[in-house]
Amino acid sequence: MINCSLFNVCTFFFFQDFSESATAIDTNLLPPETCSTPVCSYVLKIPRIDFTGGEMKKVVQKVIAFIIRDGALAVFRQDDPGAGLQVPAGTLRAGEDPEAGALREATEESGLSGLRVVRFLGRYQWDISPIREEIQDRHVYLLAVDGPVSERWEGCENHDGERDPTPFHFYWLPLGSSELDELAIGQGTFLGLVGDFSG
């Protein structure tokens, strides 16, 4: 029995073939006695440790926001079809609390007002190469929105003013929709932890 009382999550490490970008762990295969807290089974993706040019890949702190309203998830697509289906996400600023960062990114990208954090869902790492040679350490939060919302609306990524904004075309997808399987670059990893929350 691993005592996880002092940690938010338990991380399971595996030696693996460096030809694989990540190892998926089926939580149904994890024995219930693995940890003393249920959240231990929430770490589902373990990236490979890789080296590029003799240096270990940098780890970047990220947040992901699942915004739920009436049993549906706020998702968006971009003008570039190759960007795929996504949810609000982004990079934490230096010294920024992950919960505050998730709320900030969700508000900036979706443009929705009345957002609030419901709970922390977990944390995992994802190797995004070959998009970029980095490992993302992702903090995932469940959010709700108070007040009226539209079925479809426009948001954007403003890139902190460093370049032109990227338009985001938002809409709601019911939880359980097969389209959610299309969430890009592992963003849907913890979506099953939303449970029966309907917003």
C-alpha positions in Angstrom: 0.0 0.0 0.0 1.4 3.4 -1.0 0.5 6.2 1.4 -0.6 9.2 -0.8 -2.1 11.3 1.9 0.6 14.0 1.5 0.2 14.3 -2.3 -2.4 15.5 -4.8 -1.7 12.5 -7.1 0.4 9.4 -7.2 2.7 9.0 -10.2 3.5 5.5 -11.5 6.8 5.2 -13.3 7.6 2.6 -15.9 10.7 1.8 -17.9 9.6 1.8 -21.5 10.8 1.7 -25.1 12.0 5.2 -26.2 10.3 4.6 -29.5 7.0 5.3 -27.9 5.9 8.9 -27.1 3.7 7.9 -24.2 2.3 5.0 -22.3 -1.4 4.8 -21.6 -2.6 3.2 -18.4 -6.0 1.7 -18.3 -7.4 2.5 -14.8 -9.5 -0.7 -14.9 -6.2 -2.6 -14.7 -5.0 -0.8 -11.6 -5.6 -2.9 -8.5 -7.7 -1.0 -5.9 -5.1 -1.5 -3.2 -2.4 0.3 -5.3 -2.9 3.5 -3.2 -4.7 4.6 -0.1 -6.5 7.4 -1.9 -8.8 7.1 -5.0 -7.1 10.0 -6.8 -4.0 7.8 -7.3 -5.6 6.1 -10.3 -6.0 9.5 -12.0 -2.5 9.6 -13.5 -3.1 8.0 -16.8 -0.3 9.1 -19.1 3.4 8.7 -18.4 5.6 10.3 -21.1 8.9 8.8 -22.1 12.1 10.5 -20.8 13.9 11.5 -24.0 16.9 13.5 -24.9 17.3 16.0 -27.8 20.7 17.2 -28.6 22.1 15.6 -25.4 19.6 17.6 -23.2 16.5 16.4 -21.5 13.3 17.8 -22.9 12.0 20.9 -21.0 8.9 20.5 -18.8 6.3 23.2 -19.2 3.6 23.9 -16.7 0.2 23.9 -18.3 -3.5 24.1 -17.3 -6.6 22.5 -19.0 -10.1 23.7 -18.3 -13.2 21.6 -18.8 -16.1 24.1 -18.8 -19.4 22.3 -18.2 -22.9 23.6 -18.7 -26.2 21.6 -18.7 -24.3 18.3 -19.2 -22.2 19.7 -22.1 -18.5 20.6 -22.6 -17.3 23.9 -24.1 -15.0 23.0 -27.0 -13.7 24.9 -30.0 -12.2 24.5 -33.4 -9.9 26.9 -35.3 -9.8 28.0 -38.9 -7.0 25.5 -39.4 -8.6 22.1 -39.5 -5.3 20.5 -38.5 -5.6 22.1 -35.1 -8.3 19.7 -34.2 -11.0 19.8 -31.5 -9.8 21.5 -28.3 -10.8 22.9 -24.9 -9.3 26.0 -23.2 -5.7 25.4 -22.1 -2.5 27.3 -21.7 0.8 28.0 -20.0 1.1 29.0 -16.4 2.8 32.3 -15.7 5.8 32.4 -13.4 4.6 31.9 -9.8 1.0 31.6 -10.9 -1.3 29.3 -8.9 -2.6 26.5 -11.2 -6.2 27.1 -10.2 -6.0 30.8 -10.9 -4.2 30.0 -14.2 -7.0 27.7 -15.3 -9.6 30.3 -14.6 -7.6 33.0 -16.4 -7.0 30.8 -19.5 -10.6 29.7 -19.7 -11.8 33.3 -19.4 -9.3 34.7 -21.9 -9.9 32.1 -24.6 -13.7 31.5 -24.2 -14.7 35.1 -23.4 -17.3 33.7 -21.0 -18.2 35.7 -17.9 -19.3 34.1 -14.7 -16.8 31.2 -14.8 -15.9 29.5 -11.5 -13.7 26.6 -10.6 -15.6 23.6 -9.3 -12.7 21.3 -8.5 -9.3 20.0 -9.4 -9.4 16.8 -11.4 -5.8 15.8 -11.4 -2.4 16.2 -13.0 -0.5 14.3 -15.7 2.3 14.7 -18.2 2.2 14.6 -21.9 5.0 14.5 -24.4 3.9 16.7 -27.4 6.7 16.0 -29.8 7.0 16.3 -32.7 4.8 19.4 -32.4 7.4 20.8 -30.0 10.2 19.1 -28.1 8.7 19.5 -24.7 6.8 17.6 -22.0 3.7 19.3 -20.7 2.9 19.0 -17.0 -0.9 19.5 -17.1 -3.1 20.6 -14.2 -6.7 19.8 -15.1 -9.7 21.7 -13.6 -13.5 21.4 -13.8 -15.2 24.7 -14.3 -18.9 25.8 -14.4 -20.4 29.0 -15.8 -23.2 31.1 -14.3 -25.5 33.2 -16.3 -26.8 32.9 -19.9 -24.7 31.3 -22.6 -25.0 30.9 -26.4 -25.0 27.7 -28.3 -22.1 29.0 -30.4 -19.8 31.9 -29.9 -16.4 33.3 -30.8 -13.3 33.4 -28.6 -9.6 33.8 -29.3 -6.1 33.3 -28.2 -4.4 36.7 -28.0 -0.9 35.4 -27.6 -0.2 38.1 -25.0 -0.2 40.7 -27.8 2.9 39.3 -29.4 1.1 38.4 -32.6 -2.3 38.6 -34.2 -5.1 36.8 -32.3 -6.1 33.3 -33.3 -9.9 33.0 -33.6 -11.6 30.1 -31.7 -15.1 28.9 -32.8 -16.8 27.6 -29.6 -19.8 25.4 -29.2 -21.1 22.9 -26.7 -20.8 19.1 -27.0 -22.9 16.8 -24.8 -20.7 14.7 -22.4 -20.6 11.2 -23.9 -20.6 12.5 -27.5 -18.4 10.4 -29.7 -17.0 13.7 -31.1 -15.2 14.2 -27.8 -12.9 11.3 -28.8 -11.4 13.8 -31.2 -9.9 16.1 -28.5 -6.4 16.9 -29.7 -3.0 16.1 -28.1 -4.4 14.2 -25.2 -6.6 17.0 -23.8 -9.4 14.6 -23.1 -7.3 12.3 -20.8 -9.2 13.3 -17.6 -12.6 14.0 -19.1 -14.0 10.8 -17.6 -13.3 12.2 -14.2 -16.0 14.9 -14.6 -18.5 12.2 -13.6 -22.2 13.1 -13.3 -21.5 16.9 -12.8 -23.9 18.7 -15.2 -23.0 22.4 -14.5 
